[in-house]
Structures are given as C-alpha cells and as structure tokens.
C-alpha cells in the first residue's frame, strides 16, 4: 500500500515533534518533511512529494492567507490541513477561499487528525466537528428562509447509505460507524464516496447540509 506523505509546517519545534509523534505509529502515513520557516517550506515543497501539508497557525492575517493562496496555486495537488485556535466563521471562510482543504480546532485529538489526513488524501475536504457546526449556522438561517439551493435527491440513496449519513451527521467517526454497522472502515469510506458522487456534493459540510435539509439529522 502506498503511504500518505505528510509535511508539517510550524515555527515551534515542540509542536512539530508532537504532531510527528502522533503520526509516527500509523503504518500508511509517513512524515517526510518538517519546516519552521517560509524559506524552508518552499525549498522542501519543491524537492519532496507531499500529499497533505499540516499547517499549525498561531495567527491568521493577510500575510498568512496570501501564503496559503500561493502554496495552493504553485502546488495545486497538495492538500492543506490547517490547525488553529481561531475558529471564527469569517476567518475559516477566508482560509477556505485561500485554498485550505481542511480546518481543525485546537481541541482536535489524534483520531480526528487521522480522519482529516485520510479524507484529504481521498479528495474530500474535512472540518472538525466544532468547525462543521459553526459553518452550518449560516446555512441553517438560509434554510429557514427557503433560500438554499437544491441538491441531489434522498431517493438516490440506499437504506444503508442513509444510515451512514445519519451516523456521520451525528459526529460519529468512520471507525465508530464501522463498529455500529459491523462493517470495515474501508467500506464506510467507500459508501461515503459513493454518497458524495450520487448527490453531487464536494465537501463534508455539504453532506451535513443535505442531511439537515432532508430531516436525516437534527441540529
């Protein structure tokens, strides 16, 4: 099995070592790059094959957003996973516009970090549970005003797929869903991929929106 190559970008070595340690014992993930400065990051991205770059942000300003945008433009296949204590809605939306593919809150644990890495590598966006619900606030308001756009039909989904959407929308991890349904984690991931394709959805947030709109889950 090909390993997922991960890079870590943070100005503090202690944080680098902590993230490295969390990923060290995962067989299909390999940390192949760490960088503490912009110059180091640029040099190493040019010489290494990185699938997912984890960026720990201590502040989010125009300079940081511009840097994220440049990385996204120069390395379009690279997936950007951000970690930040700043979880304000407008800040998160700005990072998404700048090219971020995932956003984790500071209270994220190892399990959610791994799910994020796998999701990004499989071509999906990922936001921690607290971030996902935060981003849904604006959507829920629009939904109440009947101004939200149409999405795919719930009739396109099988009973098992609806079951998976419900469990996932209730913040269960892939592993927890697999245990509840007595299937493998890989099968759960396969179901989620098929669901996204059937409904023509691109992000995990869109999937939760669909679940709310169709009364699969309640907020």
C-alpha positions as CSV (number, residue, x, y, z in Angstrom):
1,X,0.0,0.0,0.0
2,X,1.3,3.4,-0.9
3,X,1.9,5.6,2.1
4,X,0.4,9.1,2.5
5,X,3.3,11.6,2.6
6,X,2.7,14.3,5.2
7,X,4.5,17.5,5.7
8,X,4.4,19.6,8.9
9,X,4.8,23.4,8.9
10,X,5.1,25.2,12.3
11,X,7.6,27.7,13.7
12,X,7.8,25.8,17.0
13,X,9.8,22.5,17.1
14,X,7.9,21.3,20.1
15,X,4.6,21.4,18.1
16,X,6.4,19.7,15.1
17,X,7.6,16.9,17.4
18,X,4.1,16.5,18.9
19,X,2.4,16.1,15.5
20,X,5.2,13.9,14.3
21,X,4.8,11.6,17.3
22,X,1.0,11.4,16.8
23,X,1.6,10.1,13.2
24,X,4.7,8.0,13.8
25,X,3.0,4.7,14.6
26,X,0.5,4.9,11.7
27,X,1.6,2.4,9.1
28,X,0.2,4.0,6.0
29,X,1.3,7.6,6.9
30,X,4.8,8.9,6.7
31,X,6.0,12.3,7.8
32,X,8.6,13.1,5.1
33,X,9.0,16.9,5.7
34,X,9.1,19.4,8.5
35,X,9.6,23.1,8.1
36,X,9.9,26.1,10.5
37,X,10.3,29.0,8.1
38,X,8.7,30.1,4.8
39,X,12.0,29.6,3.0
40,X,12.4,26.0,4.4
41,X,8.8,25.3,3.4
42,X,9.2,26.5,-0.1
43,X,12.5,24.6,-0.6
44,X,11.2,21.4,0.8
45,X,7.9,21.5,-1.2
46,X,10.0,21.9,-4.3
47,X,12.1,18.8,-3.6
48,X,9.6,16.5,-1.8
49,X,6.5,14.7,-2.8
50,X,3.9,15.8,-0.2
51,X,0.2,14.7,-0.3
52,X,-1.0,16.5,2.8
53,X,0.6,19.6,4.4
54,X,-0.4,20.2,8.1
55,X,0.0,23.9,8.9
56,X,-0.4,24.9,12.6
57,X,-1.4,28.6,12.6
58,X,-0.7,30.8,15.6
59,X,-2.3,33.8,13.9
60,X,-4.3,34.3,10.8
61,X,-3.7,37.6,8.9
62,X,-3.4,38.8,5.3
63,X,0.2,37.7,5.0
64,X,-0.7,34.1,6.1
65,X,-3.7,34.0,3.8
66,X,-1.6,35.2,0.9
67,X,1.0,32.5,1.7
68,X,-1.7,29.8,1.7
69,X,-3.0,31.0,-1.6
70,X,0.5,30.9,-3.2
71,X,1.0,27.4,-1.9
72,X,-2.4,26.4,-3.4
73,X,-1.6,27.9,-6.8
74,X,2.0,26.6,-7.1
75,X,1.2,23.2,-5.7
76,X,-2.4,22.5,-6.8
77,X,-2.3,18.8,-6.0
78,X,-1.1,19.5,-2.4
79,X,-3.9,19.3,0.3
80,X,-3.7,21.9,3.0
81,X,-4.8,20.9,6.5
82,X,-4.9,23.8,9.0
83,X,-4.9,23.7,12.8
84,X,-5.8,26.9,14.6
85,X,-7.3,28.2,17.9
86,X,-9.1,30.9,15.8
87,X,-12.4,29.4,14.8
88,X,-14.4,32.5,13.9
89,X,-16.6,31.9,10.9
90,X,-15.2,34.7,8.7
91,X,-11.6,33.6,9.3
92,X,-12.4,29.9,8.4
93,X,-14.2,31.0,5.2
94,X,-11.2,33.2,4.3
95,X,-8.8,30.2,4.7
96,X,-11.1,28.1,2.5
97,X,-11.0,30.8,-0.2
98,X,-7.3,30.9,0.1
99,X,-7.1,27.2,-0.7
100,X,-7.3,25.3,2.6
101,X,-8.9,21.8,2.2
102,X,-9.3,21.2,5.9
103,X,-9.6,23.0,9.2
104,X,-9.1,21.5,12.7
105,X,-9.8,23.2,16.0
106,X,-7.2,23.2,18.8
107,X,-9.1,20.6,20.8
108,X,-8.7,18.0,17.9
109,X,-7.4,14.6,19.0
110,X,-5.4,12.0,17.2
111,X,-8.5,10.2,15.9
112,X,-9.9,13.3,14.1
113,X,-6.4,14.3,12.9
114,X,-6.1,10.9,11.1
115,X,-9.6,11.1,9.7
116,X,-8.7,14.5,8.3
117,X,-5.5,13.2,6.6
118,X,-7.3,10.3,5.1
119,X,-10.2,12.4,3.9
120,X,-7.9,15.0,2.2
121,X,-5.9,12.3,0.6
122,X,-9.1,10.8,-0.8
123,X,-10.0,14.1,-2.4
124,X,-12.5,15.3,0.2
125,X,-12.5,18.4,2.4
126,X,-12.5,17.9,6.2
127,X,-13.5,20.1,9.1
128,X,-13.5,19.1,12.8
129,X,-17.0,18.6,14.3
130,X,-17.0,22.0,16.1
131,X,-16.0,23.8,12.9
132,X,-18.6,21.9,10.8
133,X,-21.4,23.0,13.1
134,X,-20.1,26.6,13.1
135,X,-20.1,26.7,9.3
136,X,-23.7,25.3,9.3
137,X,-25.1,28.3,11.2
138,X,-25.4,30.5,8.1
139,X,-26.8,27.6,6.1
140,X,-29.5,26.9,8.7
141,X,-30.6,30.5,8.6
142,X,-30.8,30.4,4.8
143,X,-32.7,27.1,5.0
144,X,-35.3,28.6,7.4
145,X,-35.8,31.4,4.9
146,X,-36.1,28.9,2.0
147,X,-33.2,30.5,0.1
148,X,-30.9,27.5,-0.1
149,X,-30.1,25.9,-3.4
150,X,-31.3,22.4,-4.4
151,X,-29.1,19.4,-4.0
152,X,-29.4,15.7,-5.0
153,X,-32.5,13.7,-4.0
154,X,-32.6,11.5,-0.9
155,X,-34.3,8.9,-3.2
156,X,-30.9,8.3,-4.8
157,X,-29.6,6.8,-1.6
158,X,-30.0,3.2,-0.3
159,X,-31.2,2.5,3.2
160,X,-27.6,1.7,4.3
161,X,-26.3,4.9,2.8
162,X,-28.9,7.0,4.6
163,X,-27.9,5.1,7.8
164,X,-24.3,6.1,7.2
165,X,-25.2,9.8,6.5
166,X,-27.2,9.9,9.7
167,X,-24.4,8.4,11.9
168,X,-21.8,10.6,10.3
169,X,-24.0,13.7,10.6
170,X,-24.3,12.9,14.3
171,X,-20.5,13.3,14.6
172,X,-19.6,9.6,14.7
173,X,-16.1,8.8,13.2
174,X,-15.6,6.3,10.4
175,X,-14.4,3.8,12.9
176,X,-17.4,4.2,15.2
177,X,-19.8,3.9,12.2
178,X,-18.0,0.7,11.1
179,X,-18.3,-0.8,14.6
180,X,-22.0,0.1,14.8
181,X,-22.8,-1.3,11.4
182,X,-20.4,-4.3,11.6
183,X,-18.5,-3.3,8.5
184,X,-15.0,-2.3,7.8
185,X,-13.7,1.3,7.9
186,X,-12.8,1.0,4.3
187,X,-16.4,0.0,3.5
188,X,-17.6,3.1,5.3
189,X,-15.2,5.3,3.3
190,X,-16.4,3.6,0.1
191,X,-20.0,4.3,1.0
192,X,-19.3,7.9,1.8
193,X,-17.5,8.4,-1.6
194,X,-20.5,6.9,-3.4
195,X,-22.9,9.1,-1.5
196,X,-21.0,12.2,-2.4
197,X,-20.9,11.2,-6.0
198,X,-24.7,10.3,-6.1
199,X,-25.6,13.7,-4.5
200,X,-23.1,15.7,-6.5
201,X,-21.6,17.1,-3.3
202,X,-18.0,18.2,-2.8
203,X,-17.4,18.7,0.9
204,X,-18.3,17.2,4.2
205,X,-20.2,20.4,5.1
206,X,-22.4,20.0,2.0
207,X,-23.2,16.4,3.1
208,X,-24.3,17.6,6.6
209,X,-26.4,20.4,4.9
210,X,-28.1,17.7,2.8
211,X,-28.8,15.6,5.9
212,X,-30.4,18.6,7.7
213,X,-32.4,19.6,4.7
214,X,-33.8,16.1,4.3
215,X,-34.5,15.6,8.1
216,X,-31.9,12.8,8.3
217,X,-30.4,14.5,11.3
218,X,-31.5,17.3,13.6
219,X,-29.5,20.2,15.0
